[in-house]
Amino acid sequence: MSKELRVIHAEMLMELAEQHDDVMVLEADLMGSVSTRKFADAFPKNFLQCGIAEANMIGVASGLSAVGKVPFVHSFGCFATRRCYDQIFLAGGYAGQHINIFGSDAGVTAVTNGGTHMPFEDTGLMRLVPNATIVDVSDEHVLRAAMRHAYHRKGVNYIRSTRKDVPALYESESDIEIGKGNVLNDGETLTIIASGICVHDALEAAEIIENNTDATVAVIDMHTIKPLDTELVVKYAQKTGRVITIENHNTIGGLGDAVASELLSSGVALKQFHKLGVNEQYGQVGSLDYLKDAYGISAERIADFCFSVLADK
């Protein structure tokens, strides 16, 4: 039985702290929601409860980095980025500090917490931080690899993820290389490039399409949005000529824009290119299934869109 990603996150913090005494964990009054209470009990000298003051938390993390510590901070994705963006950009990035940020309940996975807690802009904001790394978690092994990479990679690292469990995509952490996408289903007719929870729906959509047409659909888990695996993007764009990006995020500033920019720069001649995701919308309250359907990123909505793409010769 799979574990919730919040539990994986807490386990990885424990593992890293056991291996490295410079690890510091900072929370914004959310220990219970992300399972870090055990860490606080086990490593009291490596834990700081900053309260509901995210901007201050980033400032504290920057100070800790300046004296040789490796801080990991957490809050909802919207509060971990948008609310304290100036501190991330200046106290973190500009000052050359090493800060690892876990933005939980990314996009529609905030479900009943609703629009105020539903980040559709966090990837776009973090893409604008020079040299930041951004990972959108699709399964527990991606999260483990991302956190290990974040410990060793100096600078600003942002990991966005659901707190809940997701089906496994990989057998082990060794299947993941941060900065390189993974081809989960090969195909010749259409390429779907997805990240985070959308990878699972993309795979379901590909199965629906292949069961109902003679098309074959390549599905790529682009877990690392920055730096983007440009080589893989270009290879499959040339191979299929049709590219669709799918993200649990605004189509402005996220994965779709990153892929589009690289394809335009590379000069690949495409038959079609489309971005699926949130379009000029705010968040709302609802179940995960309802929200995915409402924003057009459920397997059925993806498949329907792909059918229209394939019908347009």
C-alpha positions in Angstrom: 0.0 0.0 0.0 1.4 3.4 -1.0 2.2 6.1 1.6 0.9 9.6 1.5 3.6 12.0 0.1 3.5 14.0 3.3 4.7 10.9 5.1 7.4 10.3 2.5 8.5 14.0 2.9 8.8 13.6 6.6 10.7 10.3 6.3 13.1 11.9 3.9 13.8 14.8 6.3 14.5 12.2 9.0 16.8 10.3 6.8 18.7 13.4 5.7 19.0 14.6 9.3 20.4 11.3 10.3 23.1 11.5 7.6 23.8 15.2 7.8 23.8 17.3 11.0 23.5 20.5 9.1 19.9 19.8 8.1 17.3 22.3 9.5 13.6 22.0 9.2 11.3 25.0 9.4 7.5 24.9 9.6 4.8 27.6 9.4 2.5 26.1 12.0 1.7 23.1 9.8 3.5 20.1 11.5 0.3 18.1 11.7 -0.7 18.5 8.1 2.7 17.4 6.7 3.8 14.8 9.3 6.9 16.7 10.6 5.9 16.4 14.3 8.0 13.2 14.5 11.0 15.1 13.1 10.5 17.9 15.7 10.5 15.2 18.5 13.5 13.3 17.1 15.6 16.3 16.2 14.6 19.2 18.4 17.8 21.1 17.8 17.3 20.9 14.0 13.7 22.1 14.0 12.2 25.6 14.2 8.5 26.4 14.4 8.2 29.8 12.8 4.4 30.2 13.1 2.1 31.6 10.4 4.8 34.0 9.2 6.1 32.6 5.9 8.1 35.6 4.8 9.9 35.6 8.2 10.5 31.8 7.8 12.3 32.4 4.5 14.4 35.1 6.2 15.3 32.7 9.0 16.2 30.0 6.4 18.4 32.4 4.6 20.2 33.3 7.8 20.7 29.6 8.6 22.1 29.0 5.2 24.5 31.9 5.6 26.0 30.1 8.7 26.4 26.8 6.9 23.1 25.1 7.6 20.8 23.4 4.9 17.3 24.5 5.6 14.1 22.8 4.4 11.0 24.9 4.7 7.3 24.0 4.1 3.9 25.5 3.6 1.0 25.4 1.2 2.4 26.1 -2.3 0.7 29.5 -2.5 2.0 30.6 0.9 5.5 29.1 0.4 6.0 31.1 -2.8 3.5 33.9 -3.6 3.2 35.2 0.0 7.0 35.4 0.6 8.3 35.8 -3.0 10.4 38.9 -2.3 12.2 37.1 0.5 12.8 34.0 -1.7 14.1 36.2 -4.5 16.3 38.5 -2.5 17.2 36.9 0.8 17.5 33.5 -0.9 18.4 33.7 -4.6 20.1 37.1 -4.8 22.1 36.6 -1.6 23.3 33.2 -2.9 21.8 31.2 -0.1 20.7 27.5 -0.1 17.0 27.2 0.6 14.9 24.1 -0.1 11.1 24.8 -0.3 8.4 22.2 -0.2 5.1 23.7 -1.5 2.4 21.2 -0.6 -1.2 20.9 -1.9 -0.1 22.1 -5.3 -2.9 23.3 -7.6 -6.2 21.4 -7.4 -4.9 19.0 -4.8 -5.8 21.6 -2.2 -9.4 20.3 -2.8 -11.7 21.5 0.0 -9.3 24.1 1.3 -10.4 26.0 -1.7 -9.3 28.8 -3.9 -7.3 30.7 -1.2 -5.1 27.7 -0.7 -4.9 26.6 -4.3 -1.6 27.6 -6.1 -1.9 27.9 -9.9 1.0 30.4 -10.2 3.8 28.9 -8.0 5.8 27.3 -10.8 5.6 30.5 -12.9 6.9 32.6 -10.0 9.7 30.2 -9.2 10.8 29.9 -12.9 11.7 33.6 -12.6 14.1 33.1 -9.8 17.5 32.8 -11.5 19.0 29.3 -11.4 16.2 27.9 -9.2 15.3 24.2 -9.6 11.6 23.3 -9.8 10.3 19.7 -9.4 6.6 18.8 -9.8 6.2 15.5 -8.0 4.4 12.6 -9.8 5.2 9.7 -7.4 7.0 9.0 -4.1 10.3 8.1 -5.8 10.4 11.5 -7.6 9.9 13.2 -4.2 12.7 11.2 -2.6 15.0 12.0 -5.5 14.1 15.6 -5.5 14.7 16.0 -1.7 18.1 14.3 -1.9 19.0 16.4 -4.9 17.9 19.6 -3.0 20.2 18.8 -0.1 23.2 18.6 -2.4 22.3 21.3 -4.9 23.2 24.8 -3.6 20.7 27.5 -4.3 16.9 27.8 -4.3 15.1 24.5 -4.8 11.4 24.3 -5.1 9.4 21.1 -4.8 5.6 21.2 -5.5 3.5 18.2 -4.5 0.2 16.8 -3.3 0.2 15.8 0.4 -1.8 12.7 -0.4 -0.8 9.3 -2.0 -0.5 8.8 -5.7 -0.1 5.6 -7.7 3.5 4.5 -8.3 5.1 5.2 -11.6 8.6 4.0 -10.8 10.1 1.0 -9.1 12.8 3.0 -7.2 14.5 6.3 -6.7 17.3 5.2 -9.1 14.8 5.6 -12.0 14.8 9.3 -11.4 17.4 11.9 -12.5 16.5 15.4 -11.6 16.7 17.5 -14.8 15.8 14.6 -17.1 12.3 13.6 -18.2 11.1 10.0 -18.3 9.3 8.4 -21.2 6.5 6.3 -19.7 4.7 5.4 -22.9 6.3 5.5 -26.3 4.4 6.6 -29.4 4.7 7.9 -32.9 1.6 10.0 -33.4 1.3 12.4 -30.5 3.4 13.5 -27.6 1.9 14.4 -24.2 4.3 16.1 -21.8 2.9 16.2 -18.3 4.0 16.9 -14.7 2.9 16.1 -11.2 -0.5 14.5 -10.7 -1.3 15.1 -14.4 1.1 12.3 -15.5 -1.3 9.7 -14.2 -4.2 11.2 -16.1 -2.1 11.5 -19.2 -1.3 7.8 -19.1 -5.0 7.0 -18.7 -5.8 9.3 -21.6 -3.1 7.7 -23.8 -4.7 4.3 -23.1 -8.1 5.5 -24.0 -6.8 7.0 -27.3 -4.8 3.9 -28.3 -7.8 1.6 -27.5 -10.0 3.7 -29.8 -7.8 4.8 -32.7 -4.7 3.6 -34.5 -2.7 6.4 -33.0 0.2 5.8 -30.6 0.8 8.3 -27.8 4.1 9.1 -26.2 3.7 10.2 -22.5 6.6 12.0 -20.8 6.8 12.7 -17.1 8.6 16.1 -17.1 9.0 16.1 -13.3 11.7 18.7 -13.5 10.3 21.9 -15.0 13.5 23.9 -14.4 16.0 23.0 -15.8 13.9 21.6 -18.6 15.0 18.5 -20.4 15.2 20.3 -23.8 16.9 17.4 -25.6 14.0 15.1 -24.8 11.4 17.7 -25.6 12.9 18.4 -29.0 13.4 14.7 -29.8 9.8 13.8 -29.3 8.5 17.0 -31.0 10.5 16.0 -34.1 9.3 12.4 -33.8 5.5 13.0 -33.5 5.0 16.6 -34.8 2.2 17.1 -32.3 2.8 18.1 -28.7 0.4 18.7 -25.8 1.5 19.8 -22.4 -0.7 19.1 -19.3 -0.2 20.7 -15.9 -1.9 21.2 -12.6 -1.1 24.9 -12.9 -1.9 28.0 -14.9 -1.0 27.6 -18.6 0.7 31.0 -18.3 4.2 30.7 -16.9 4.3 27.0 -16.2 5.3 23.8 -17.9 3.5 24.6 -21.2 5.3 28.0 -21.6 8.6 26.4 -20.7 8.2 23.7 -23.4 6.8 26.2 -26.0 9.8 28.5 -25.5 12.3 25.8 -26.0 10.5 24.4 -29.1 10.3 27.9 -30.6 14.0 28.5 -29.9 15.0 25.1 -31.4 13.1 25.8 -34.6 11.2 22.5 -34.6 8.5 22.4 -37.3 5.3 21.2 -35.5 1.9 20.2 -36.9 0.2 21.2 -33.6 1.1 22.5 -30.2 -1.4 22.9 -27.3 -1.3 23.7 -23.6 -3.8 22.2 -21.2 -4.2 23.5 -17.7 -5.8 26.3 -15.8 -6.9 29.2 -18.0 -7.5 32.6 -16.5 -9.2 31.0 -13.5 -8.9 31.1 -9.7 -9.2 28.0 -7.4 -12.4 26.7 -5.9 -13.7 24.2 -3.4 -14.3 20.6 -4.7 -13.3 17.0 -4.7 -10.1 16.1 -6.7 -12.1 14.4 -9.4 -14.5 17.4 -9.8 -11.7 19.9 -9.9 -9.6 17.9 -12.4 -12.7 17.8 -14.7 -13.5 21.4 -14.1 -10.1 22.6 -15.2 -9.8 20.1 -18.1 -7.0 18.0 -16.7 -8.9 14.7 -16.0 -8.1 11.7 -18.1 -11.4 11.9 -19.9 -11.0 15.6 -20.7 -7.5 15.1 -21.9 -8.5 12.2 -24.1 -11.4 14.2 -25.6 -9.0 17.0 -26.5 -6.5 14.7 -28.0 -9.2 13.1 -30.2 -9.9 16.6 -31.6 -6.3 17.2 -32.2 -5.9 13.9 -34.1 -9.0 14.6 -36.1 -7.5 17.9 -37.3 -5.1 16.6 -40.0 
